[in-house]
Amino acid sequence: MDLNNLVLRPNCLMTKYPLVFISAPRSLFYHEKLGGQLQDFIEAHGYVVHSPAMPFRSQSLRQRYLQSWLQRQTDAAFHFILAEDTYQELKDVLPLNSNSTFTRLPVAHLNNSAAKPLTEPLFYKYHRLFSLLLGVKAPPYQQVLLDRRLEFYDRFLDHCVELAENEVI
């Protein structure tokens, strides 16, 4: 899918704090950022989006990098978007600011129960095997947000608007 095929929605409510997409451990078989073009779509709507370039593997390296990245940021709070496994891996270094939120995937209200579940492509199966050999757990394919359906993009934008509505002013 091409980002040019997506229609921008006018007058979206923006979040006060940036959206931070944190990718799970990656490998030579899978190295896309979390959500792929979804991040570009959200950014095109005016949201501030960060995607720290995390190291490919090693939990301790990833924790140190994230901690260093967070120390360099000027914002007081963030809306973190990450897989449940990634949250468990990094929860010791994630800020406990009361204004920060955590969207741990999959998010039930983003999933369409009528749609068929995403099938795991061969490259992602190789990635999960490779990660297993390195002792790193790769999240299920449904948690990498590479959904190509237009309604998913629209539903995720609704989620971002909901995050903005729930922010403490």
NUZA-234361 format. One record per residue: x, y, z of N, C-alpha, C in turn; residue in one letter. Coordinates in steps of 0.02 Angstrom, whole numbers. Atoms other than C-alpha are relative to their C-alpha. Layout:
<rs>
<<X; Y; Z>; <X; Y; Z>; <X; Y; Z>; a>
...
</rs>
This chain:
<rs>
<<42; -59; 0>; <0; 0; 0>; <45; 62; 0>; m>
<<-36; -62; 5>; <61; 174; -40>; <-34; 53; 43>; d>
<<27; -52; -43>; <40; 317; 82>; <-41; 51; -39>; l>
<<37; -48; 42>; <-22; 424; -62>; <-72; -22; -12>; n>
<<68; 25; 8>; <-178; 314; -72>; <-44; 17; 60>; n>
<<38; -13; -61>; <-231; 365; 103>; <-23; 73; 1>; l>
<<30; -67; -2>; <-345; 514; 128>; <10; 29; 70>; v>
<<-9; -33; -64>; <-300; 637; 265>; <-67; 26; 26>; l>
<<61; -24; -32>; <-438; 680; 387>; <11; 70; 27>; r>
<<-10; -68; -25>; <-457; 867; 420>; <-20; 8; 73>; p>
<<19; -21; -68>; <-465; 943; 595>; <3; -56; 51>; n>
<<-8; 51; -52>; <-400; 798; 699>; <25; 34; 64>; c>
<<-24; -24; -64>; <-373; 830; 884>; <71; -27; 11>; l>
<<-70; 20; -8>; <-184; 827; 916>; <16; -15; 73>; m>
<<-23; 14; -68>; <-99; 753; 1067>; <50; 54; 22>; t>
<<-47; -48; -29>; <-2; 869; 1181>; <70; -30; 1>; k>
<<-64; 35; -6>; <135; 739; 1202>; <13; -42; -62>; y>
<<-18; 39; 60>; <229; 649; 1062>; <-20; -74; 6>; p>
<<11; 72; 4>; <185; 474; 1005>; <68; -32; -11>; l>
<<-64; 33; 5>; <335; 358; 1029>; <-11; -73; -16>; v>
<<5; 69; 22>; <336; 196; 930>; <65; -35; 16>; f>
<<-61; 37; -19>; <459; 72; 1006>; <-4; -69; -32>; i>
<<-2; 63; 36>; <504; -73; 893>; <26; -57; 44>; s>
<<-24; 60; -34>; <529; -249; 957>; <69; -16; -28>; a>
<<-65; 20; 28>; <699; -333; 931>; <-9; -19; -74>; p>
<<3; 13; 71>; <735; -344; 745>; <57; -46; -20>; r>
<<-53; 45; 25>; <846; -453; 636>; <11; 16; -74>; s>
<<-11; -8; 71>; <912; -468; 459>; <-62; -17; -41>; l>
<<60; 21; 36>; <746; -547; 409>; <-57; 50; 9>; f>
<<53; -48; -13>; <637; -412; 485>; <32; 60; 36>; y>
<<-30; -59; -30>; <700; -236; 518>; <-42; 63; -9>; h>
<<45; -58; 8>; <550; -123; 485>; <-16; 31; 68>; e>
<<21; -34; -61>; <501; 7; 613>; <-72; -21; 16>; k>
<<67; 19; -23>; <345; -30; 715>; <-52; 40; -38>; l>
<<54; -33; 36>; <194; 8; 608>; <16; 18; -72>; g>
<<-19; -17; 69>; <292; 43; 449>; <-28; 68; -20>; g>
<<29; -63; 26>; <196; 175; 351>; <-52; 31; 46>; q>
<<49; -27; -47>; <72; 196; 492>; <29; 62; 35>; l>
<<-31; -58; -33>; <196; 313; 577>; <0; 61; -46>; q>
<<1; -55; 48>; <208; 419; 419>; <-71; 28; -8>; d>
<<69; -19; 6>; <18; 422; 406>; <-21; 44; 60>; f>
<<17; -38; -61>; <-1; 483; 586>; <36; 68; -1>; i>
<<-38; -61; 3>; <137; 611; 562>; <-28; 49; -52>; e>
<<31; -42; 51>; <53; 675; 403>; <-63; 35; 25>; a>
<<58; -32; -31>; <-99; 714; 511>; <19; 54; 50>; h>
<<-23; -54; -44>; <8; 830; 617>; <24; -23; 68>; g>
<<-24; 25; -64>; <54; 717; 763>; <77; 1; 2>; y>
<<-73; 6; -8>; <232; 724; 831>; <14; -74; 14>; v>
<<-14; 72; -4>; <300; 548; 806>; <75; -11; 8>; v>
<<-70; 20; -10>; <464; 477; 873>; <4; -75; -7>; h>
<<-13; 72; 6>; <537; 308; 832>; <74; -11; 14>; s>
<<-71; 9; -15>; <701; 280; 924>; <28; -60; -38>; p>
<<-33; 54; 38>; <820; 175; 818>; <34; -48; 49>; a>
<<-25; 46; -52>; <840; 36; 946>; <49; -50; -30>; m>
<<-44; 54; 23>; <982; -91; 933>; <-41; -62; -18>; p>
<<36; 58; 25>; <932; -252; 846>; <-14; -52; 55>; f>
<<12; 51; -51>; <953; -366; 996>; <37; 18; 64>; r>
<<-30; -8; -67>; <1018; -384; 1175>; <-42; 47; 41>; s>
<<45; -38; -42>; <896; -328; 1306>; <37; 55; 37>; q>
<<-37; -51; -37>; <1028; -236; 1407>; <21; 59; -44>; s>
<<-17; -54; 47>; <1087; -137; 1255>; <-61; 41; -17>; l>
<<62; -35; 16>; <908; -94; 1210>; <-23; 44; 58>; r>
<<20; -39; -59>; <871; -37; 1388>; <45; 61; 8>; q>
<<-46; -57; -6>; <1027; 72; 1395>; <-12; 52; -54>; r>
<<13; -47; 55>; <990; 148; 1225>; <-63; 40; 14>; y>
<<63; -35; -13>; <810; 190; 1271>; <8; 49; 58>; l>
<<-11; -44; -57>; <863; 263; 1437>; <38; 63; -22>; q>
<<-39; -56; 26>; <991; 372; 1349>; <-43; 45; -45>; s>
<<43; -38; 45>; <864; 424; 1216>; <-50; 42; 40>; w>
<<49; -36; -41>; <736; 472; 1349>; <32; 59; 37>; l>
<<-35; -55; -35>; <865; 578; 1442>; <13; 59; -46>; q>
<<-14; -53; 48>; <898; 678; 1283>; <-64; 37; -21>; r>
<<63; -30; 21>; <713; 720; 1258>; <-20; 57; 47>; q>
<<21; -58; -40>; <638; 884; 1317>; <-72; -6; 23>; t>
<<70; 8; -20>; <458; 824; 1330>; <-5; -34; 68>; d>
<<9; 29; -66>; <393; 780; 1502>; <-36; -67; -1>; a>
<<40; 61; 4>; <277; 641; 1446>; <-5; -22; -73>; a>
<<5; 29; 67>; <246; 527; 1297>; <-60; -46; -3>; f>
<<48; 53; 12>; <116; 413; 1221>; <40; -56; -34>; h>
<<-40; 55; 26>; <213; 251; 1201>; <-45; -51; -35>; f>
<<36; 52; 38>; <155; 124; 1071>; <50; -56; -12>; i>
<<-47; 55; 3>; <237; -46; 1084>; <-36; -66; 11>; l>
<<28; 67; -10>; <207; -233; 1085>; <4; -18; 74>; a>
<<1; 21; -71>; <167; -316; 1252>; <68; -28; 21>; e>
<<-66; 29; -15>; <332; -414; 1245>; <53; 55; 7>; d>
<<-48; -55; -3>; <429; -253; 1213>; <-11; 40; 64>; t>
<<15; -34; -63>; <341; -170; 1360>; <31; -38; 58>; y>
<<-28; 40; -54>; <392; -314; 1473>; <77; 5; 1>; q>
<<-73; -4; 6>; <571; -303; 1408>; <28; 67; 25>; e>
<<-26; -67; -14>; <589; -115; 1436>; <-34; 36; 57>; l>
<<39; -35; -51>; <470; -76; 1579>; <42; 31; 56>; k>
<<-43; -27; -54>; <614; -46; 1701>; <28; 69; -17>; d>
<<-28; -65; 19>; <674; 105; 1600>; <-52; 48; -27>; v>
<<53; -44; 25>; <508; 174; 1538>; <-21; 48; 56>; l>
<<18; -49; -52>; <459; 334; 1630>; <-69; -14; 30>; p>
<<63; 11; -35>; <322; 321; 1759>; <-37; 66; 10>; l>
<<34; -65; -2>; <262; 499; 1727>; <-75; -12; -4>; n>
<<72; 11; -2>; <77; 510; 1767>; <-35; 21; -65>; s>
<<30; -21; 63>; <43; 595; 1600>; <17; -45; -59>; n>
<<-18; 47; 54>; <127; 459; 1495>; <-52; -55; -4>; s>
<<46; 56; 10>; <18; 324; 1419>; <37; -55; -37>; t>
<<-30; 58; 32>; <59; 151; 1355>; <-54; -37; -40>; f>
<<44; 40; 42>; <-32; 72; 1208>; <38; -64; -15>; t>
<<-32; 64; 9>; <17; -110; 1216>; <-41; -41; -49>; r>
<<34; 32; 56>; <-26; -208; 1060>; <-10; -74; 12>; l>
<<52; -31; 40>; <-139; -283; 1003>; <-52; 35; 43>; p>
<<52; -38; -34>; <-268; -156; 1054>; <-67; -25; -24>; v>
<<63; 33; 18>; <-439; -237; 1057>; <-44; 45; -44>; a>
<<45; -43; 38>; <-533; -85; 992>; <29; 20; -68>; h>
<<-28; -12; 67>; <-413; -69; 844>; <-11; -59; -46>; l>
<<10; 60; 41>; <-446; -246; 787>; <-72; -5; -23>; n>
<<66; 9; 28>; <-593; -283; 676>; <-17; -74; 5>; n>
<<16; 70; -11>; <-672; -446; 734>; <-28; -33; -64>; s>
<<27; 28; 62>; <-755; -468; 563>; <54; -16; -51>; a>
<<-55; 11; 48>; <-589; -461; 470>; <38; -63; 18>; a>
<<-40; 60; -13>; <-485; -617; 450>; <66; 21; 32>; k>
<<-63; -18; -33>; <-328; -619; 559>; <57; 3; -51>; p>
<<-57; -6; 44>; <-165; -568; 479>; <40; -65; 0>; l>
<<-41; 61; 4>; <-66; -717; 416>; <73; 20; 3>; t>
<<-70; -15; -10>; <115; -721; 465>; <40; -17; -63>; e>
<<-38; 14; 61>; <225; -703; 309>; <64; -39; 15>; p>
<<-59; 42; -8>; <375; -814; 280>; <59; 38; 30>; l>
<<-57; -37; -27>; <502; -676; 315>; <-6; 10; 75>; f>
<<8; -10; -72>; <426; -649; 487>; <9; -65; 38>; y>
<<-14; 65; -30>; <430; -835; 524>; <75; -11; 8>; k>
<<-73; 5; -4>; <616; -833; 484>; <27; 46; 55>; y>
<<-21; -47; -52>; <636; -681; 595>; <-12; -29; 70>; h>
<<15; 29; -66>; <551; -769; 741>; <46; -58; 16>; r>
<<-47; 54; -11>; <661; -923; 718>; <70; 26; 16>; l>
<<-65; -31; -11>; <818; -817; 706>; <4; 31; 70>; f>
<<2; -31; -66>; <768; -720; 862>; <2; -53; 55>; s>
<<0; 54; -48>; <734; -882; 954>; <70; -29; 9>; l>
<<-69; 24; -3>; <911; -942; 912>; <44; 47; 41>; l>
<<-39; -49; -37>; <978; -781; 988>; <-26; 9; 72>; l>
<<28; -4; -67>; <872; -804; 1144>; <-43; 61; 11>; g>
<<43; -59; -3>; <760; -655; 1104>; <-69; -20; -24>; v>
<<68; 17; 19>; <572; -670; 1096>; <-29; 54; -46>; k>
<<33; -47; 46>; <493; -588; 943>; <-75; -3; 12>; a>
<<72; 0; -11>; <313; -533; 966>; <-38; -32; -58>; p>
<<41; 26; 55>; <172; -611; 863>; <-7; 53; -55>; p>
<<4; -44; 58>; <151; -537; 690>; <-55; 53; 8>; y>
<<55; -47; -9>; <-13; -453; 740>; <22; 61; 41>; q>
<<-22; -55; -42>; <87; -343; 860>; <53; 45; -32>; q>
<<-48; -45; 33>; <200; -261; 730>; <-35; 53; -41>; v>
<<41; -51; 31>; <58; -157; 656>; <13; 9; -75>; l>
<<-11; -5; 72>; <95; -196; 474>; <-64; -17; -38>; l>
<<64; 12; 32>; <-88; -204; 431>; <-8; 47; -59>; d>
<<4; -40; 61>; <-116; -144; 253>; <-71; 23; -16>; r>
<<70; -20; 14>; <-305; -117; 266>; <-11; 74; 16>; r>
<<13; -71; -10>; <-363; 63; 248>; <-39; 14; 64>; l>
<<40; -12; -61>; <-489; 44; 389>; <42; -5; 63>; e>
<<-44; 3; -58>; <-349; -4; 508>; <34; 67; 13>; f>
<<-31; -65; -7>; <-260; 161; 474>; <-49; 50; 30>; y>
<<51; -45; -25>; <-421; 255; 505>; <-15; -15; 74>; d>
<<14; 20; -69>; <-453; 157; 665>; <57; 21; 47>; r>
<<-57; -21; -41>; <-277; 194; 728>; <-1; 76; 11>; f>
<<7; -73; -7>; <-304; 379; 694>; <-52; 16; 52>; l>
<<51; -8; -52>; <-463; 367; 800>; <31; -11; 69>; d>
<<-33; 14; -63>; <-355; 293; 938>; <43; 60; 21>; h>
<<-42; -59; -15>; <-235; 442; 927>; <-43; 59; 23>; c>
<<47; -53; -21>; <-382; 563; 939>; <-24; -14; 71>; v>
<<22; 19; -68>; <-442; 467; 1092>; <56; 14; 51>; e>
<<-55; -16; -45>; <-268; 485; 1170>; <0; 75; 15>; l>
<<2; -73; -9>; <-281; 674; 1143>; <-58; 21; 44>; a>
<<59; -17; -41>; <-455; 681; 1219>; <11; -17; 73>; e>
<<-10; 23; -69>; <-395; 590; 1375>; <60; 32; 34>; n>
<<-58; -32; -31>; <-241; 697; 1406>; <-21; 46; 56>; e>
<<12; -45; -57>; <-233; 788; 1571>; <29; 68; -19>; v>
<<-23; -68; 20>; <-221; 975; 1538>; <25; 37; 60>; i>
</rs>
